[in-house]
Amino acid sequence: MSAQTNPVVEALMALHKANTDLLWSLEWINSLIDDLNTGRESEHPRTLEFLTELSERRTDSVGLDCLAKEVWR
């Protein structure tokens, strides 16, 4: 059984991807909160940058895509 077809390896890689997406999301949330706490407008360039990167990352991450759909229902 190769590492590419091993279900344990696949599960661990999926978990790693989910953790990476979660960390990325939390870092952005922290950054956006800083923007909000300083009274910046909601359409601040960082917010637009986040939404652009989110749409790109959603194409590569089933988990992130599902979470984003759940949040924006």
RAQUI-V697537 format. One record per helix or strand. SS is the DSSP state (hx for helix, st for strand). FROM is the first residue (numbers start at 0). TO is the last residue. Records with the same first field share a line. If there is no record, write none. Layout:
SS=FROM-TO  FROM-TO
This chain:
hx=6-36  44-59  61-70
